[in-house]
């Protein structure tokens, strides 16, 4: 079967820091979280020279604050006080900035962010909680067959069908082997995934890596190797970034030897089946990966595209709401302009009543937009 690898790189990286933020930063986060809880929506906050989005909820593990620094940044989980567990900050780095800037650069940016907030950091105060590596392929005529994967007897294999799939019948669109926070292999239709999650920038990334235009109707299969904290610690006997960050390739080679995609043959022992050519290519690529491999794309252009796509989405939603409201009160197509005039009158009346409250709401939403797309 002919195939083409159109992308490979780190797709996920979670870092935990043995540090806590100073009281004045926690006070800002607490006030933002309180406002978010009252309004039932995330709010913007300015900390460390960065516009952030603060959620109304925290996260499991004792994290009181959930802070997002935008599409090209990091989701931070932060504890509000020192406890018996000294790991007070956790950074979940997104796939887009990893593809654009690389793992080492994103780690440096995480360090700088914490230092700008006044946190105390030492070289060994960062551990790796999770790292993912993805390989995207064009595989004409490929059918995902779970029985063609063999794994360690202790690994758990779970088939699943993606909710987003539009395919009929029993066609399997993905498979996961293993369970986090140990090791895991996921194989799935990445094109379906990016359409469902509105991540159109992946076509730019694929085209840049492939050196040709990747059509939007082209099916792309992703082979994603994931290592959680337990797998990392088991393999390296350490989770320290300083000690293991340049050896991730060794870890992924180990995963690719423990979970394999094979070519069926007459041997009754499936563990002796030879590697499929696709898997051989994956293993060869993993063996040669550099520690950190950024993508040569313009981050500003991608961020502007994301902003434009969000505006278009809002405009479509706005038109849909107008149409639904017009239908609900009995207007037909010929009367739609008259309906819009009536809506404008109602809007003017509400603006007069809301007064300063509207100014505050608009200012809050403007700050939120800036935090997400600046």
Residue frames relative to the residue before (quaternion, step in Angstrom):
aa qw qx qy qz dx dy dz
X 1.0000 0.0000 0.0000 0.0000 0.00 0.00 0.00
X 0.3667 -0.7250 0.5327 0.2371 3.64 -0.71 0.99
X 0.0547 0.7934 -0.6048 0.0426 3.57 -1.04 0.70
X 0.1780 -0.7704 0.6060 0.0866 3.54 -1.30 0.44
X 0.2891 -0.7315 0.5932 0.1715 3.56 -0.86 0.98
X 0.1021 -0.8371 0.5371 0.0192 3.59 -0.54 1.16
X 0.7985 0.0238 -0.0594 0.5986 3.60 1.24 0.02
X 0.1111 0.7448 -0.6577 0.0189 3.52 -1.26 0.56
X 0.3414 0.7386 -0.5311 0.2365 3.55 -0.97 0.80
X 0.6576 -0.4871 0.3856 0.4261 3.54 -1.31 0.15
X 0.1646 -0.8238 0.5410 0.0402 3.55 -0.81 1.06
X 0.7944 0.0677 -0.0465 0.6018 3.57 1.24 -0.17
X 0.0897 0.7796 -0.6153 0.0742 3.56 -1.05 0.77
X 0.0592 -0.7844 0.6174 -0.0055 3.55 -0.71 1.16
X 0.0765 -0.7992 0.5961 -0.0012 3.55 -0.82 1.06
X 0.1757 -0.7612 0.6150 0.1074 3.56 -1.04 0.80
X 0.1902 -0.7980 0.5677 0.0686 3.56 -0.97 0.93
X 0.3410 -0.7243 0.5671 0.1937 3.52 -0.99 0.95
X 0.5274 0.5811 -0.4383 0.4383 3.53 0.32 1.33
X 0.2240 -0.7437 0.6098 0.1577 3.55 -1.34 0.25
X 0.4892 -0.6614 0.4847 0.2970 3.55 -1.16 0.62
X 0.5660 -0.6088 0.4280 0.3548 3.60 -1.11 0.62
X 0.7017 -0.5200 0.3080 0.3772 3.54 -1.26 0.55
X 0.6746 0.5115 -0.3308 0.4169 3.61 0.88 -0.82
X 0.6238 0.5053 -0.3373 0.4918 3.61 1.17 -0.53
X 0.6438 0.5146 -0.3195 0.4675 3.58 0.98 -0.81
X 0.6104 0.5450 -0.3467 0.4585 3.59 1.10 -0.68
X 0.6419 0.5095 -0.3218 0.4742 3.61 0.98 -0.82
X 0.6717 0.4952 -0.2942 0.4659 3.57 0.91 -0.91
X 0.6425 0.5275 -0.3239 0.4517 3.58 0.99 -0.81
X 0.6540 0.5039 -0.3098 0.4716 3.59 0.98 -0.85
X 0.6579 0.5048 -0.3075 0.4666 3.59 0.99 -0.84
X 0.6552 0.5034 -0.3157 0.4666 3.57 0.95 -0.83
X 0.6282 0.5335 -0.3310 0.4596 3.60 1.03 -0.77
X 0.6539 0.4959 -0.3103 0.4799 3.59 0.99 -0.84
X 0.6472 0.5224 -0.3181 0.4549 3.57 0.98 -0.85
X 0.6434 0.5220 -0.3206 0.4591 3.58 1.04 -0.75
X 0.6629 0.5073 -0.3078 0.4566 3.58 1.02 -0.78
X 0.7573 0.3828 -0.1979 0.4908 3.59 0.96 -0.89
X 0.3518 -0.7625 0.4686 0.2743 3.58 1.34 -0.19
X 0.6905 0.3645 -0.3162 0.5388 3.57 1.01 0.81
X 0.6023 -0.5668 0.4211 0.3723 3.55 -1.19 0.56
X 0.1806 -0.7791 0.5931 0.0930 3.56 -1.18 0.61
X 0.5108 -0.6378 0.4870 0.3084 3.55 -1.29 0.43
X 0.0073 -0.7704 0.6375 0.0084 3.55 -1.21 0.62
X 0.2968 -0.7467 0.5725 0.1633 3.56 -1.09 0.73
X 0.1737 0.7761 -0.5861 0.1546 3.57 -0.50 1.20
X 0.8542 0.1106 -0.0865 0.5007 3.54 -1.01 0.80
X 0.6622 -0.5147 0.3096 0.4480 3.59 1.10 0.60
X 0.6600 0.4740 -0.2904 0.5053 3.58 1.29 0.20
X 0.3671 -0.6911 0.5760 0.2363 3.55 -1.08 0.79
X 0.0490 -0.8182 0.5720 -0.0304 3.58 -0.66 1.12
X 0.3358 -0.6908 0.5962 0.2336 3.53 -1.36 0.27
X 0.1548 -0.8002 0.5774 0.0478 3.57 -0.67 1.15
X 0.3436 -0.7548 0.5303 0.1760 3.55 -0.80 1.06
X 0.5620 -0.6070 0.4477 0.3395 3.55 -1.29 0.34
X 0.7495 0.3141 -0.1938 0.5496 3.59 1.25 -0.15
X 0.4586 -0.6581 0.5218 0.2902 3.53 -1.30 0.30
X 0.4512 -0.6564 0.5074 0.3287 3.56 -0.93 -0.90
X 0.6427 -0.5176 0.3892 0.4093 3.55 -1.23 0.42
X 0.6778 0.4704 -0.3596 0.4358 3.53 -1.15 0.63
X 0.6159 -0.5869 0.3391 0.4015 3.56 1.26 0.26
X 0.4692 0.6644 -0.4535 0.3645 3.59 1.22 0.35
X 0.2938 -0.7927 0.5142 0.1445 3.56 -0.57 1.17
X 0.8012 0.2665 -0.1093 0.5245 3.59 1.06 -0.72
X 0.1490 -0.7474 0.6438 0.0682 3.51 -1.17 0.85
X 0.0095 0.8300 -0.5493 0.0963 3.57 -0.34 1.30
X 0.1259 -0.8043 0.5802 0.0255 3.57 -0.76 1.10
X 0.2283 -0.8007 0.5423 0.1129 3.59 -0.78 1.03
X 0.7359 -0.4592 0.2281 0.4422 3.61 1.16 0.49
X 0.7367 -0.4501 0.2786 0.4208 3.60 -1.29 0.25
X 0.7363 0.3730 -0.2215 0.5193 3.59 1.11 -0.62
X 0.6542 0.5355 -0.2937 0.4462 3.55 1.26 0.25
X 0.6444 -0.5160 0.4532 0.3363 3.48 -1.19 -0.83
X 0.3027 -0.6775 0.6266 0.2381 3.54 -1.27 0.47
X 0.1454 -0.8112 0.5651 0.0380 3.55 -0.58 1.20
X 0.1316 -0.7366 0.6581 0.0842 3.53 -1.10 0.83
X 0.0528 -0.8422 0.5323 -0.0680 3.54 -0.62 1.21
X 0.3019 -0.7265 0.5917 0.1761 3.55 -1.05 0.86
X 0.4586 -0.7392 0.4382 0.2265 3.54 -1.09 0.74
X 0.8091 0.0857 -0.0442 0.5797 3.62 1.17 -0.19
X 0.5990 -0.5646 0.4222 0.3797 3.55 -1.23 0.45
X 0.0466 -0.7796 0.6245 -0.0060 3.52 -1.05 0.91
X 0.7307 -0.3629 0.2938 0.4980 3.56 -1.24 -0.29
X 0.6688 0.4129 -0.2777 0.5524 3.58 1.21 -0.57
X 0.2785 -0.8173 0.4803 0.1541 3.63 -0.44 1.14
X 0.5766 0.6047 -0.3837 0.3932 3.60 1.24 -0.19
X 0.0674 -0.8871 0.4562 -0.0171 3.53 0.21 1.37
X 0.7754 0.2496 -0.1447 0.5617 3.61 1.21 -0.31
X 0.0490 -0.7867 0.6153 0.0111 3.54 -1.01 0.84
X 0.1714 -0.7851 0.5918 0.0628 3.56 -0.92 1.00
X 0.1017 -0.7594 0.6408 0.0485 3.55 -0.87 1.02
X 0.1914 -0.8178 0.5378 0.0727 3.56 -0.22 1.32
X 0.4258 -0.7420 0.4687 0.2201 3.55 -0.82 1.06
X 0.6481 -0.5590 0.3631 0.3682 3.55 -1.25 0.49
X 0.6325 0.5578 -0.3450 0.4121 3.61 0.99 -0.77
X 0.7085 0.4199 -0.2965 0.4836 3.67 0.69 -0.88
X 0.5955 0.5465 -0.3771 0.4523 3.62 1.09 -0.52
X 0.6661 0.4908 -0.2989 0.4755 3.57 1.01 -0.82
X 0.7053 0.4783 -0.2634 0.4521 3.57 1.01 -0.82
X 0.8328 0.2483 -0.0765 0.4888 3.56 0.84 -1.00
X 0.4758 -0.6707 0.4483 0.3505 3.61 1.13 -0.49
X 0.6452 -0.5699 0.3624 0.3570 3.54 -1.22 0.53
X 0.6700 0.5108 -0.3196 0.4336 3.58 0.87 -0.89
X 0.6524 0.5065 -0.3163 0.4666 3.59 0.96 -0.83
X 0.6669 0.4919 -0.3141 0.4633 3.60 0.94 -0.81
X 0.6023 0.5288 -0.3607 0.4769 3.59 1.08 -0.62
X 0.6422 0.5194 -0.3254 0.4604 3.59 0.95 -0.83
X 0.6606 0.5070 -0.3070 0.4608 3.59 0.97 -0.86
X 0.6149 0.5330 -0.3434 0.4689 3.59 1.06 -0.70
X 0.6385 0.5185 -0.3224 0.4685 3.58 0.94 -0.86
X 0.6770 0.5023 -0.2965 0.4489 3.58 0.85 -0.99
X 0.6248 0.5435 -0.3384 0.4469 3.59 1.01 -0.78
X 0.6847 0.4777 -0.2892 0.4684 3.58 0.85 -0.95
X 0.6522 0.5071 -0.3191 0.4644 3.59 0.96 -0.82
X 0.6362 0.5297 -0.3265 0.4561 3.59 1.06 -0.75
X 0.6677 0.4824 -0.2932 0.4853 3.57 1.17 -0.55
X 0.5797 -0.6120 0.3659 0.3943 3.58 1.25 -0.15
X 0.4138 0.7031 -0.4790 0.3240 3.59 1.23 0.29
X 0.3868 -0.6946 0.5571 0.2400 3.55 -1.21 0.57
X 0.0056 -0.8128 0.5812 -0.0389 3.59 -0.80 1.06
X 0.1175 -0.7440 0.6525 0.0830 3.52 -1.16 0.77
X 0.7072 -0.4939 0.2852 0.4179 3.63 -1.15 0.49
X 0.7573 0.3775 -0.2080 0.4907 3.60 0.98 -0.78
X 0.4996 0.6884 -0.4039 0.3367 3.60 1.24 0.24
X 0.6622 0.4476 -0.3208 0.5081 3.60 1.18 0.39
X 0.0316 -0.7882 0.6146 0.0057 3.55 -0.89 0.96
X 0.4453 -0.6779 0.5231 0.2616 3.55 -1.21 0.58
X 0.1947 -0.8061 0.5527 0.0830 3.57 -0.64 1.13
X 0.7892 -0.0610 0.0495 0.6091 3.57 1.21 -0.49
X 0.0452 0.7724 -0.6334 0.0104 3.55 -1.17 0.65
X 0.1251 -0.7918 0.5973 0.0257 3.57 -0.94 1.00
X 0.0953 -0.7681 0.6303 0.0604 3.55 -1.16 0.70
X 0.1414 -0.8222 0.5506 0.0280 3.56 -0.80 1.07
X 0.0989 -0.7476 0.6544 0.0551 3.53 -1.22 0.72
X 0.1285 -0.8037 0.5797 0.0385 3.57 -0.67 1.13
X 0.0605 -0.8253 0.5603 -0.0360 3.54 -0.85 1.05
X 0.3081 -0.6591 0.6455 0.2324 3.49 -1.31 0.53
X 0.0159 0.8152 -0.5712 0.0947 3.56 -0.54 1.25
X 0.1971 -0.8121 0.5362 0.1184 3.63 0.17 1.20
X 0.8464 0.1538 -0.1314 0.4927 3.56 -0.87 0.99
X 0.4274 0.7235 -0.4580 0.2901 3.60 1.24 0.14
X 0.0850 -0.7611 0.6419 0.0391 3.55 -1.08 0.85
X 0.3801 -0.7347 0.5158 0.2229 3.55 -0.75 1.03
X 0.0231 -0.8060 0.5893 -0.0498 3.56 -0.63 1.20
X 0.3726 -0.7698 0.4719 0.2142 3.63 -0.30 1.23
X 0.6448 0.5446 -0.3340 0.4197 3.60 1.02 -0.70
X 0.6353 0.5251 -0.3370 0.4550 3.58 1.24 -0.21
X 0.6098 0.4843 -0.3769 0.5015 3.56 1.24 0.44
X 0.0830 -0.7685 0.6329 0.0446 3.55 -0.97 0.87
X 0.0240 -0.8089 0.5868 -0.0273 3.53 -1.02 0.76
X 0.7083 -0.4200 0.3573 0.4408 3.50 -1.37 0.18
X 0.5982 -0.6196 0.3750 0.3429 3.57 -0.98 0.84
X 0.6850 0.4736 -0.2938 0.4692 3.60 1.15 -0.49
X 0.5439 0.6058 -0.4116 0.4097 3.59 1.25 -0.11
X 0.3090 -0.7462 0.5640 0.1718 3.54 -1.07 0.75
X 0.2077 -0.7867 0.5738 0.0935 3.57 -0.77 1.08
X 0.0023 -0.8041 0.5929 -0.0422 3.56 -0.82 1.01
X 0.2321 -0.7526 0.6009 0.1363 3.56 -0.69 1.08
X 0.0432 0.7936 -0.6068 0.0019 3.58 -1.16 0.53
X 0.2854 -0.7129 0.6095 0.1972 3.51 -1.26 0.46
X 0.4381 -0.7072 0.4862 0.2673 3.56 -0.77 1.01
X 0.5232 -0.6419 0.4647 0.3135 3.56 -0.98 0.88
X 0.6700 0.5361 -0.3006 0.4164 3.58 1.07 -0.78
X 0.5226 0.6716 -0.4237 0.3102 3.62 1.13 -0.36
X 0.2402 -0.7556 0.5937 0.1377 3.52 -1.17 0.71
X 0.4510 0.6961 -0.4483 0.3332 3.55 1.24 0.12
X 0.3780 -0.7269 0.5327 0.2120 3.53 -1.12 0.70
X 0.7542 0.4120 -0.2795 0.4282 3.53 -1.31 0.21
X 0.7172 -0.4650 0.3407 0.3915 3.54 -1.25 -0.56
X 0.3056 0.7608 -0.5210 0.2374 3.60 1.14 0.48
X 0.2912 -0.7703 0.5488 0.1437 3.58 -0.71 1.11
X 0.2150 -0.8111 0.5355 0.0957 3.56 -0.73 1.05
X 0.8249 0.0490 -0.0451 0.5613 3.60 1.18 0.00
X 0.0781 -0.7719 0.6278 0.0627 3.54 -1.28 0.41
X 0.1099 -0.7658 0.6296 0.0712 3.54 -1.11 0.73
X 0.0857 -0.7782 0.6216 0.0261 3.55 -0.96 0.90
X 0.7592 0.2896 -0.2425 0.5301 3.57 -0.76 1.03
X 0.2628 -0.7655 0.5735 0.1266 3.54 -1.30 0.17
X 0.4008 -0.6948 0.5446 0.2451 3.56 -0.97 0.89
X 0.5792 -0.0930 -0.8020 -0.1128 1.62 -2.28 1.08
X 0.4148 0.6693 -0.5115 0.3439 3.59 1.01 0.73
X 0.6912 -0.4163 0.3142 0.5002 3.60 -0.69 -1.00
X 0.0464 -0.8055 0.5898 -0.0334 3.55 -1.15 0.66
X 0.1478 -0.7282 0.6589 0.1173 3.50 -1.28 0.61
X 0.0453 -0.7752 0.6299 0.0146 3.56 -0.95 0.93
X 0.0415 -0.7651 0.6425 0.0058 3.55 -0.95 0.96
X 0.2024 0.7962 -0.5410 0.1800 3.58 -0.64 1.06
X 0.5985 -0.5519 0.4525 0.3639 3.52 -1.36 0.32
X 0.2589 -0.8111 0.5073 0.1332 3.58 -0.16 1.29
X 0.5776 0.5802 -0.3905 0.4210 3.61 1.08 -0.57
X 0.6411 0.5079 -0.3233 0.4759 3.60 0.92 -0.85
X 0.6581 0.5402 -0.3044 0.4272 3.54 0.96 -0.94
X 0.7191 0.4414 -0.2789 0.4585 3.61 0.80 -0.90
X 0.5958 0.5366 -0.3682 0.4706 3.59 1.14 -0.50
X 0.6771 0.4982 -0.2910 0.4567 3.57 0.90 -0.96
X 0.7666 0.3613 -0.1842 0.4978 3.60 0.99 -0.85
X 0.4069 -0.7474 0.4450 0.2789 3.58 1.35 0.18
X 0.3949 0.6886 -0.4977 0.3495 3.55 0.75 1.14
X 0.0093 -0.8668 0.4981 -0.0190 3.55 0.76 1.12
X 0.5367 0.6446 -0.4085 0.3599 3.60 1.17 -0.40
X 0.5348 0.6314 -0.4212 0.3714 3.60 1.17 -0.32
X 0.5913 0.5457 -0.3888 0.4487 3.62 1.07 -0.47
X 0.6211 0.5213 -0.3419 0.4750 3.60 1.07 -0.65
X 0.6571 0.5076 -0.3079 0.4644 3.58 0.94 -0.91
X 0.6607 0.5029 -0.3088 0.4639 3.60 0.90 -0.89
X 0.6726 0.5036 -0.3027 0.4499 3.57 0.87 -0.95
X 0.6467 0.5223 -0.3232 0.4523 3.57 1.01 -0.81
X 0.6900 0.4683 -0.2776 0.4770 3.58 0.95 -0.85
X 0.7033 0.4695 -0.2726 0.4590 3.58 0.98 -0.83
X 0.3724 -0.7354 0.4863 0.2900 3.58 1.17 -0.53
X 0.7247 0.2773 -0.2229 0.5901 3.55 1.24 0.48
X 0.6012 -0.5663 0.4199 0.3762 3.56 -1.26 0.33
X 0.2279 -0.7508 0.6070 0.1262 3.56 -0.83 1.03
X 0.3954 -0.7441 0.4902 0.2230 3.58 -0.53 1.20
X 0.5402 -0.6533 0.4343 0.3046 3.56 -1.08 0.77
X 0.6745 0.4524 -0.3146 0.4913 3.60 1.18 -0.26
X 0.4752 0.6754 -0.4324 0.3621 3.59 1.29 0.12
X 0.3584 -0.7186 0.5541 0.2196 3.59 -0.78 1.00
X 0.0654 -0.7847 0.6164 -0.0010 3.55 -0.87 1.02
X 0.2111 -0.7826 0.5769 0.1008 3.56 -0.78 1.06
X 0.2098 -0.7783 0.5826 0.1037 3.53 -0.94 0.94
X 0.1377 -0.7312 0.6648 0.0672 3.53 -1.07 0.94
X 0.0043 0.8408 -0.5356 0.0789 3.56 -0.30 1.29
X 0.1650 -0.7799 0.6010 0.0582 3.54 -0.69 1.17
X 0.0781 -0.8187 0.5686 -0.0164 3.55 -0.75 1.10
X 0.0717 -0.7858 0.6138 0.0240 3.55 -0.99 0.88
X 0.2165 -0.7806 0.5771 0.1036 3.55 -0.70 1.13
X 0.7757 -0.3838 0.2376 0.4410 3.54 -1.34 0.11
X 0.6623 0.5130 -0.3224 0.4407 3.60 0.91 -0.87
X 0.6642 0.4966 -0.3037 0.4690 3.58 0.96 -0.87
X 0.6420 0.5277 -0.3213 0.4541 3.59 0.99 -0.83
X 0.6905 0.4785 -0.2757 0.4671 3.56 0.87 -1.00
X 0.6414 0.5334 -0.3224 0.4474 3.58 1.04 -0.80
X 0.7080 0.4636 -0.2692 0.4598 3.57 0.94 -0.86
X 0.7939 0.3201 -0.1571 0.4925 3.59 0.80 -1.00
X 0.2880 -0.7351 0.5304 0.3089 3.56 1.23 -0.55
X 0.7204 0.2698 -0.2177 0.6007 3.54 1.17 0.72
X 0.1794 -0.7591 0.6075 0.1501 3.56 -1.26 0.40
X 0.3908 0.7487 -0.4592 0.2754 3.59 1.26 0.17
X 0.4915 -0.6623 0.4852 0.2904 3.56 -0.85 1.01
X 0.6452 0.5534 -0.3239 0.4153 3.59 0.89 -0.90
X 0.7405 0.4296 -0.2237 0.4659 3.57 1.02 -0.79
X 0.8278 0.3031 -0.1143 0.4580 3.60 0.92 -0.83
X 0.4886 0.7189 -0.4267 0.2498 3.61 1.15 -0.36
X 0.7129 0.4211 -0.2681 0.4926 3.61 1.08 -0.54
X 0.6756 0.4798 -0.2894 0.4791 3.58 1.26 0.18
X 0.2957 0.7811 -0.5087 0.2091 3.61 1.19 0.34
X 0.5910 0.5901 -0.3665 0.4101 3.58 1.06 -0.70
X 0.6277 0.5336 -0.3333 0.4585 3.59 1.04 -0.77
X 0.6385 0.5322 -0.3169 0.4568 3.55 1.01 -0.86
X 0.7031 0.4594 -0.2795 0.4653 3.60 0.84 -0.93
X 0.5926 0.5412 -0.3739 0.4650 3.60 1.11 -0.53
X 0.6353 0.5274 -0.3231 0.4625 3.56 1.08 -0.77
X 0.6427 0.5122 -0.3225 0.4696 3.59 0.98 -0.84
X 0.6853 0.4990 -0.2820 0.4493 3.58 0.94 -0.93
X 0.6512 0.4748 -0.3259 0.4943 3.59 1.21 -0.27
X 0.6732 0.4877 -0.2875 0.4757 3.59 1.18 -0.53
X 0.7476 0.1803 -0.1281 0.6263 3.58 1.20 -0.54
X 0.0110 0.8393 -0.5394 0.0666 3.57 -0.54 1.14
X 0.3011 -0.6771 0.6342 0.2209 3.52 -1.30 0.53
X 0.1056 -0.8551 0.5072 -0.0191 3.56 -0.48 1.23
X 0.4233 -0.6585 0.5614 0.2684 3.50 -1.39 0.27
X 0.4179 -0.7252 0.4777 0.2669 3.64 -0.53 1.10
X 0.0166 0.7725 -0.6346 0.0194 3.54 -1.14 0.73
X 0.7353 -0.4499 0.2880 0.4171 3.59 -1.28 -0.06
X 0.5046 0.6569 -0.4251 0.3648 3.61 1.20 -0.35
X 0.4048 -0.7369 0.4889 0.2325 3.60 -0.77 1.00
X 0.6448 0.4740 -0.3141 0.5108 3.60 1.26 -0.32
X 0.3398 -0.7861 0.4804 0.1894 3.57 -0.25 1.27
X 0.6047 0.5796 -0.3662 0.4054 3.59 1.08 -0.58
X 0.6817 0.4650 -0.2919 0.4836 3.59 1.25 -0.35
X 0.4262 0.6857 -0.4855 0.3353 3.58 1.24 0.07
X 0.4916 -0.6784 0.4561 0.3001 3.61 -0.97 0.78
X 0.6141 -0.5385 0.4206 0.3950 3.56 -1.22 0.44
X 0.4810 -0.6148 0.5391 0.3163 3.52 -1.14 0.69
X 0.6193 -0.5630 0.3911 0.3827 3.61 -1.13 0.60
X 0.6035 0.5543 -0.3522 0.4522 3.56 1.12 -0.67
X 0.6877 0.4734 -0.2822 0.4726 3.56 0.92 -0.90
X 0.5937 0.5532 -0.3609 0.4596 3.58 1.08 -0.64
X 0.6498 0.5069 -0.3113 0.4731 3.58 0.99 -0.84
X 0.6306 0.5309 -0.3286 0.4609 3.58 1.02 -0.79
X 0.6830 0.4910 -0.2908 0.4559 3.57 0.88 -0.94
X 0.6377 0.5147 -0.3316 0.4674 3.58 1.03 -0.73
X 0.6470 0.5128 -0.3198 0.4649 3.58 1.00 -0.79
X 0.6523 0.5163 -0.3119 0.4590 3.58 0.94 -0.92
X 0.6430 0.5428 -0.3216 0.4342 3.58 1.02 -0.80
X 0.7561 0.3846 -0.1931 0.4931 3.58 1.17 -0.59
X 0.4392 0.7181 -0.4698 0.2657 3.63 1.19 -0.02
X 0.4159 -0.6653 0.5517 0.2830 3.56 -1.08 0.74
X 0.6638 -0.5097 0.3448 0.4251 3.61 -1.16 0.38
X 0.8087 0.0324 0.0305 0.5865 3.58 0.98 -0.82
X 0.0115 0.8361 -0.5428 0.0778 3.59 -0.65 1.12
X 0.1270 -0.8217 0.5524 0.0587 3.62 -0.03 1.25
X 0.4376 -0.6758 0.5355 0.2549 3.56 -1.35 0.32
X 0.3992 -0.7368 0.5015 0.2151 3.57 -0.97 0.91
X 0.3732 0.6854 -0.5369 0.3204 3.57 0.45 1.24
X 0.5319 -0.6331 0.4643 0.3174 3.56 -1.23 0.50
X 0.3628 -0.7584 0.4944 0.2209 3.64 -0.39 1.16
X 0.6326 0.5470 -0.3404 0.4298 3.58 0.99 -0.82
X 0.6543 0.5147 -0.3170 0.4544 3.59 0.96 -0.86
X 0.6548 0.5019 -0.3153 0.4689 3.59 0.98 -0.81
X 0.6500 0.5113 -0.3208 0.4618 3.59 0.97 -0.84
X 0.6398 0.5151 -0.3241 0.4694 3.60 1.01 -0.78
X 0.6337 0.5182 -0.3338 0.4674 3.58 1.03 -0.74
X 0.6392 0.5203 -0.3266 0.4627 3.59 0.96 -0.83
X 0.6456 0.5173 -0.3133 0.4662 3.56 1.02 -0.84
X 0.6600 0.5026 -0.3061 0.4670 3.60 0.94 -0.88
X 0.6456 0.5215 -0.3222 0.4555 3.58 0.98 -0.86
X 0.6450 0.5115 -0.3236 0.4665 3.58 1.03 -0.75
X 0.6311 0.5236 -0.3347 0.4642 3.60 1.02 -0.76
X 0.6491 0.5136 -0.3127 0.4660 3.57 0.96 -0.89
X 0.6359 0.5307 -0.3199 0.4600 3.56 1.01 -0.86
X 0.6663 0.4918 -0.3008 0.4730 3.59 0.94 -0.87
X 0.6435 0.5201 -0.3256 0.4576 3.59 0.99 -0.82
X 0.6488 0.5094 -0.3152 0.4692 3.59 0.98 -0.81
X 0.6452 0.5096 -0.3156 0.4737 3.56 1.02 -0.83
X 0.6363 0.5409 -0.3182 0.4486 3.56 1.00 -0.88
X 0.6707 0.4851 -0.2964 0.4764 3.59 0.90 -0.93
X 0.6427 0.5267 -0.3221 0.4535 3.57 1.02 -0.80
X 0.6522 0.5039 -0.3142 0.4711 3.58 1.00 -0.80
X 0.6285 0.5261 -0.3352 0.4645 3.58 1.00 -0.81
X 0.6665 0.5076 -0.3035 0.4539 3.57 0.89 -0.92
X 0.6646 0.5034 -0.3037 0.4612 3.58 0.93 -0.91
X 0.6572 0.5066 -0.3121 0.4626 3.57 0.96 -0.86
X 0.6364 0.5233 -0.3286 0.4617 3.60 0.98 -0.82
X 0.6593 0.5040 -0.3061 0.4665 3.56 0.96 -0.86
X 0.6579 0.5466 -0.3163 0.4103 3.57 0.99 -0.84
X 0.7524 0.3453 -0.2033 0.5228 3.60 1.14 -0.57
X 0.6684 -0.5981 0.2699 0.3502 3.54 1.23 0.53
X 0.4501 0.6695 -0.4804 0.3441 3.64 1.15 0.30
X 0.2359 -0.7406 0.6036 0.1776 3.58 -1.14 0.63
X 0.7651 -0.3956 0.2433 0.4460 3.59 -1.31 0.07
X 0.6634 0.5171 -0.3119 0.4419 3.59 0.95 -0.79
X 0.7229 0.4238 -0.2296 0.4951 3.57 1.19 -0.52
X 0.3905 0.7697 -0.4516 0.2260 3.59 1.29 -0.02
X 0.6430 0.5176 -0.3347 0.4546 3.62 0.96 -0.78
X 0.6232 0.5237 -0.3325 0.4763 3.56 1.08 -0.71
X 0.6160 0.5445 -0.3270 0.4659 3.56 1.08 -0.78
X 0.6605 0.5130 -0.3116 0.4510 3.59 0.94 -0.91
X 0.6151 0.5344 -0.3444 0.4663 3.58 1.05 -0.69
X 0.6532 0.5052 -0.3080 0.4725 3.57 0.98 -0.86
X 0.6264 0.5290 -0.3315 0.4667 3.59 1.02 -0.78
X 0.6401 0.5252 -0.3265 0.4559 3.60 0.99 -0.83
X 0.6377 0.5221 -0.3247 0.4640 3.58 1.02 -0.77
X 0.6505 0.5054 -0.3092 0.4751 3.57 0.97 -0.89
X 0.6366 0.5320 -0.3270 0.4525 3.58 1.01 -0.83
X 0.6505 0.5155 -0.3173 0.4586 3.59 0.94 -0.87
X 0.6405 0.5251 -0.3234 0.4576 3.56 1.00 -0.81
X 0.6774 0.4890 -0.2941 0.4641 3.57 0.94 -0.86
X 0.6158 0.5423 -0.3493 0.4524 3.58 1.05 -0.68
X 0.6429 0.5221 -0.3214 0.4591 3.59 0.98 -0.80
X 0.6813 0.4847 -0.2871 0.4673 3.57 0.99 -0.84
X 0.7089 0.4842 -0.2768 0.4317 3.59 0.86 -0.94
X 0.1227 -0.8504 0.5045 0.0849 3.58 1.09 -0.68
X 0.8583 -0.0341 0.0531 0.5092 3.53 -0.84 -1.06
X 0.5660 0.6035 -0.3875 0.4065 3.57 1.11 -0.57
X 0.6391 0.5128 -0.3274 0.4706 3.59 1.02 -0.75
X 0.6214 0.5416 -0.3419 0.4512 3.58 1.00 -0.80
X 0.6651 0.5016 -0.3029 0.4630 3.56 0.97 -0.85
X 0.6496 0.5132 -0.3175 0.4624 3.56 0.98 -0.85
X 0.6703 0.4969 -0.3004 0.4622 3.58 0.89 -0.92
X 0.6423 0.5194 -0.3199 0.4641 3.59 1.00 -0.82
X 0.6450 0.5232 -0.3133 0.4605 3.56 1.03 -0.83
X 0.6795 0.4782 -0.2877 0.4763 3.58 0.94 -0.87
X 0.6174 0.5354 -0.3435 0.4627 3.59 1.08 -0.67
X 0.6506 0.5050 -0.3078 0.4764 3.57 1.00 -0.85
X 0.6367 0.5292 -0.3223 0.4591 3.57 1.05 -0.80
X 0.6410 0.5177 -0.3205 0.4674 3.59 0.98 -0.87
X 0.6553 0.5133 -0.3065 0.4617 3.57 0.93 -0.91
X 0.6533 0.5228 -0.3128 0.4495 3.58 0.97 -0.86
X 0.6966 0.4812 -0.2723 0.4572 3.57 1.04 -0.75
X 0.8312 0.2459 -0.0810 0.4920 3.58 0.97 -0.82
X 0.4675 0.6682 -0.4681 0.3402 3.61 1.18 0.12
